Amino acid sequence: MGLVVQKYGGSSVADAEGIKRVAKRIVEAKQNGNQVVAVVSAMGDTTDELIDLAEQVSPMPAGRELDMLLTAGERISMALLAMAIKKLGHEAQSFTGSQAGVITDSVHNKARIIDVTPGRIKTSVDEGNIAIVAGFQGVSQDTKDITTLGRGGSDTTAVALAAALDADVCEIYTDVDGVFTADPRVVKKARKIDWISFEDMLELAASGSKVLLHRCVEYARRYNIPIHVRSSFSGLQGTWVSSEPLVQKSQQQGDKQVEQALISGVAHDTSEAKVTVVGVPDKPGEAASIFRTIADAEINIDMVVQNVSAASTGLTDISFTLPKTEGRKAIDALEKNKAGIGFDSLRYDDQIGKISLVGAGMKTNPGVTADFFTALSDAGVNIELISTSEIRISVVTRADDVPEAVRAVHSAFGLDSDSDEAVVYGGTGR
């Protein structure tokens, strides 16, 4: 008997029919001889609706109370799913994040998991129950307050539970059939990937691919938990994310290893903004002062570019990207420390988009970079920032140019599928 952790996103449990469909799939896994732990998100757009309601009551709701409100969405899903499973003749018990032993730090709205102590979950499944856990939430180790893990936190809940329970696999069910070479909502001919390494998936997730959360993949890599991304709307094989390539059965060749492609995919992100610090003295310690200010405000940044200083003034400009939701906080923090840093002014631009090409094979293929920029040039896309790693090239451009840029790069690297268009069953991909 194996232990399987399954995670179902909001689009999978968006309504009563969806919940019944998910219940049947969970029961099938149980009937196949597995112990099953299911992690659920809030139904459909429940979280967004609760945030809107909170903002109508208070423009800046307290983090503690907002977390208390938002966790209600997952509690609704878990209870309804447990009811649906019991109606199918199987025992199920629902648990909140705190009851499941998800221990976090005390940062509200974007807490990080410190530990998982799943004693109650283990007892429940050992007694023959199906355990249903509310995703996206936990309890602070210090304050004992309820916390939430931020957008997509249910993915992280599922992988963390899989690691703590020593599960055989963590199945992430979404509204597409797996991980694709690009967002199928933008690139209709995007191709499903059979297997992808943790490293490439981390880069895709960090670059804007919505099917898996970056923190979830990071957790899975650390504890070597295989992830199977698949659709809750179909029975098709999905995408395996793991440290080693999976082996598939081939009628002609017997066991056949699925090899990694040169390029894994193209990701894009339009949720970031760009801050430019203008007129920074070009001397040691200035950049450190800027980014210490940002770090003290608990803001994560992505790309950083410093211009060559002007010989006549000895001043330079430093640009960096960050989530749009953190833009106002970053500007306020820098303005407060303007005298200490010594810059002239700040520029803020939230109409940008990031396009990233990801693939482990690019580090041994010198033509990849040239082909990438040629594709963007042919599509008439102007580049504002560039960032690279061994397996990724990212550029920032105008937000309006992103869809065309993604399609151009995808085609230039031969990633377009020859078969039917990718199916998007509904929702936003998580």
Secondary structure as UniProt FT lines:
FT   STRAND          3..8
FT   TURN            10..13
FT   HELIX           16..31
FT   TURN            32..33
FT   STRAND          35..40
FT   TURN            44..45
FT   HELIX           46..57
FT   HELIX           63..87
FT   TURN            88..89
FT   STRAND          92..95
FT   TURN            97..101
FT   STRAND          102..104
FT   TURN            108..109
FT   STRAND          113..116
FT   HELIX           119..126
FT   TURN            127..128
FT   STRAND          130..134
FT   STRAND          137..140
FT   TURN            141..143
FT   STRAND          146..148
FT   TURN            151..152
FT   HELIX           153..164
FT   TURN            165..166
FT   STRAND          169..174
FT   TURN            184..186
FT   TURN            188..189
FT   STRAND          195..197
FT   HELIX           198..206
FT   TURN            207..208
FT   HELIX           214..223
FT   STRAND          227..231
FT   TURN            232..233
FT   STRAND          239..242
FT   STRAND          247..250
FT   TURN            251..253
FT   STRAND          254..257
FT   STRAND          265..269
FT   STRAND          272..281
FT   TURN            284..285
FT   HELIX           286..296
FT   TURN            297..298
FT   STRAND          304..306
FT   TURN            311..313
FT   STRAND          315..323
FT   HELIX           324..326
FT   HELIX           327..336
FT   HELIX           338..341
FT   STRAND          345..349
FT   STRAND          352..358
FT   HELIX           360..364
FT   HELIX           367..378
FT   TURN            379..380
FT   STRAND          385..389
FT   TURN            390..391
FT   STRAND          392..398
FT   HELIX           399..401
FT   HELIX           402..412
FT   TURN            413..414
//
